[in-house]
């Protein structure tokens, strides 16, 4: 069965820092879309848990802030999160990055 995604997912490789209720972790975002991202990390998280995150995006020195994200799945050292709360400016910035990179991938 093929899973269809509602938004473009871009392969990436940039650092992320995240914090749960009782822990802090770091990892690498290996793909990102407007509603969420997938992360590889040594820190194990549980599906259904909530995180605060800072993604170190390649477009600037300031991190992309996610005030609240929910862990949707976990497999080994990888997990996926859905972005629930982000500052408006960071939402716009993420949309611009995803759109720009998606257009570059589609260009001949």
C-alpha positions in Angstrom: 0.0 0.0 0.0 1.3 3.4 -1.0 1.0 6.2 1.6 0.0 9.6 0.0 1.2 12.7 1.7 -0.8 15.9 1.8 2.3 18.1 1.6 5.8 18.1 0.0 8.5 16.4 2.2 12.1 17.5 1.6 15.1 15.5 2.4 17.3 17.5 4.8 20.3 17.2 7.1 20.3 19.9 9.8 20.5 19.9 13.6 17.6 20.0 16.0 17.4 20.4 19.7 14.2 19.3 21.5 12.9 19.1 25.0 10.2 17.0 26.6 8.7 17.3 30.1 11.7 15.6 31.8 14.5 15.5 29.2 16.5 17.3 26.5 17.8 15.8 23.3 19.4 16.6 20.0 19.4 15.0 16.6 19.2 15.5 12.9 16.2 16.4 10.9 16.3 14.1 7.9 13.1 15.4 6.2 10.7 18.3 6.8 7.4 19.5 5.5 5.1 22.2 6.6 3.1 20.1 9.1 6.1 18.3 10.6 9.4 16.6 10.3 11.3 13.3 10.9 14.3 13.2 13.2 17.1 10.8 13.9 18.4 10.9 17.5 20.1 8.9 20.2 17.5 10.1 22.6 14.5 7.9 22.7 11.0 9.5 22.7 7.6 8.0 23.1 4.7 8.3 20.6 2.1 10.7 21.9 4.6 12.8 23.9 5.0 16.5 23.4 8.2 18.4 22.6 9.5 22.0 22.3 12.0 22.2 19.4 14.6 24.5 17.8 15.5 23.6 14.2 18.8 25.0 13.0 17.8 25.9 9.5 20.3 26.5 6.7 18.7 29.9 5.7 19.8 31.9 8.7 21.6 32.1 12.0 18.3 32.1 14.0 16.7 28.7 14.8 13.2 27.9 13.7 11.1 27.6 16.8 8.4 25.1 17.4 6.6 25.8 20.7 4.7 22.5 20.7 5.1 19.3 18.6 3.6 15.9 19.1 5.5 12.7 18.5 3.5 10.7 16.0 5.7 7.6 15.4 8.9 6.1 16.5 11.1 3.4 14.8 14.5 2.6 16.3 16.4 5.9 16.6 14.0 7.8 14.3 10.7 9.5 15.1 8.3 11.8 13.4 6.6 14.9 14.8 3.6 17.1 13.9 4.1 20.8 14.5 1.2 22.1 16.6 2.3 25.5 17.7 4.8 27.8 16.0 5.3 31.6 16.0 3.7 33.1 12.9 7.0 34.3 11.5 8.6 30.9 11.8 5.6 29.3 10.1 6.0 31.7 7.2 9.8 31.0 7.1 9.3 27.3 7.0 6.7 27.6 4.2 9.2 29.7 2.2 12.0 27.2 2.7 9.9 24.2 1.7 8.4 25.9 -1.3 11.8 27.2 -2.5 13.5 23.9 -2.1 10.6 22.0 -3.8 10.8 24.3 -6.8 14.6 23.8 -7.1 14.1 20.0 -7.0 11.5 20.2 -9.8 13.6 22.5 -12.1 15.4 20.8 -15.0 
